[in-house]
Amino acid sequence: MAKFSVNTHRYDPYKNFKFRIKIDGKYVAGITKVSPLARITEVLEFREGGNPSTIHKMPGRTRFAPVILEEGVTHDPTFESWANMVQNMQGDAAASLKNFRKDIILELLNEQGTVVMAYKIYRCWVSEFQALPELDSNSPRVAIRSIKLENEGWERDASVTEPSES
């Protein structure tokens, strides 16, 4: 059975290093890492009175794991501005009750840079913001900052279909 319907010659799955994030309709430059998209559905167990030795299982509430985005520290204010909408140093009155939730789009690209899959992540808001990493004068690493996004669900964008590869 072919793993790809359009590119039947392709055997290898997509690689995880080509992706991009769109926030407020604009791509955010410098995103280096995105945590997995995950949802967890509780398992409800119950027993019937006439059959006490058998446990039945059924789905319960579903929750969506937070999404963590990491980017190299630059002068791009996207992460910090969004985080300030939830908690602002000027006090509660400066927080944005209208705009702090955002829908974002996560796109996966193939080796040629073509979008092959996209996910819409709904009603995200920043629950954690790390402005700077631990700084160490003995370490030649890139400075990375991160935001943790709580969300109310995600779904695959069905309008993005498998492109024909050359």
Salt bridges, closest charged atoms under 4 A:
ASP24 OD2 - LYS102 NZ 2.87
GLU42 OE2 - ARG61 NH2 2.93
GLU45 OE2 - LYS57 NZ 3.96
GLU48 OE2 - HIS56 NE2 2.70
GLU71 OE2 - ARG145 NE 2.78
GLU107 OE1 - ARG20 NE 2.51
GLU111 OE1 - ARG10 NH2 3.27
GLU111 OE2 - LYS15 NZ 2.84
GLU128 OE2 - LYS148 NZ 3.35
GLU152 OE2 - ARG101 NH1 2.98
GLU152 OE1 - ARG123 NE 2.74
GLU165 OE2 - ARG10 NH1 2.80
